[in-house]
Amino acid sequence: MNSQTGFIIKILLFSTALSVLIKYGGRYLPIQPTNAIATIIVILPSLIIGLILGWQYLNPKV
């Protein structure tokens, strides 16, 4: 397996795990349902993955 393919699979698994955590674990958090909170929760996984991918791009392993 190519290292890039492995990295993409890891990112997909991380994203899936985070989505499941939000879907099933979110109802146990005592957070009021506001538009701002919903926007943050929707954007946060993409932002985290983007930061991880950007960090990997800027720090390539030779």
C-alpha positions, -999 to 999 in steps of 0.1 A, spaced: 0 0 0 13 34 -10 21 58 19 -3 84 5 -31 59 2 -25 48 38 -26 84 49 -58 91 31 -74 60 46 -63 71 81 -79 105 75 -111 89 62 -112 66 93 -106 96 116 -133 116 99 -158 86 102 -150 82 139 -154 119 145 -188 119 127 -200 89 147 -188 106 179 -207 137 170 -239 118 160 -242 95 190 -222 113 217 -235 147 210 -268 141 227 -251 136 261 -234 170 260 -253 198 280 -251 223 251 -280 246 241 -290 241 205 -281 274 189 -272 283 153 -236 292 163 -230 259 180 -244 240 150 -222 259 126 -191 252 147 -199 215 150 -205 212 113 -173 231 102 -149 217 129 -143 182 114 -134 197 80 -112 224 96 -93 197 117 -88 175 87 -77 205 66 -52 215 93 -38 179 95 -34 178 57 -18 212 56 6 202 83 15 171 64 20 191 32 43 216 49 64 190 67 70 163 40 90 133 51 120 128 28 
